[in-house]
């Protein structure tokens, strides 16, 4: 019975570490997309003000 | 101990990175109070977060080893208690840092980052200073391990250190991007 707990616990701990690393990568990609979209909106706003 | 002993290589390496990360928070917090640079504030925050993840790993692997050896998942031993307190202190640090972008809040977080560091040597020495059932592997007489176990331990310490070196700039970059998004949003949606 303990070995089952042990295997589950050990798996969860590795998943925590990999999950954290993947979450940072995922967040970074999402933020980069958001920044390019916001940059576009800022440019559009500037163009409209100039014209 | 059988297969349960293998937890040791994750547990110790994870604790090492946690304590190292909190040393970085301490140094970065002093640097922030001195220079007021946003970069070192992000370094402190990123390191605190990574340290908390690794200390979580330590706190989770400990009971996996403790149950078959001590016959209990958890006991209020000085080493275990100080480590749990350490974990809570750095969770509180992250809550403080997420509280706002003002200079005063960052300064307060930096002071807290310095004060919280007091617990780091306390965790390390707790098993030596107080009556503890937690094993002491590293002492003034060296590393009390079999030669082959030493190799495995140092390999795991090396790999976890590399992982920290990889994660730290990665997390800093995403915190920088987050700040940039906030800034752009304030320009687009005044």
Interface residues (C-beta under 8 A of the other chain):
Chain A: X2 X3 X5 X6 X9 X10 X12 X13 X16 X17 X20 X21 X24 X25 X27 X28 X31 X32 X34 X35 X38 X39 X41 X42 X45
Chain B: X3 X4 X7 X10 X53 X56 X57 X60 X61 X63 X64 X67 X68 X163 X167 X170 X171 X173 X174 X177 X178 X180 X181 X184 X185 X187 X188
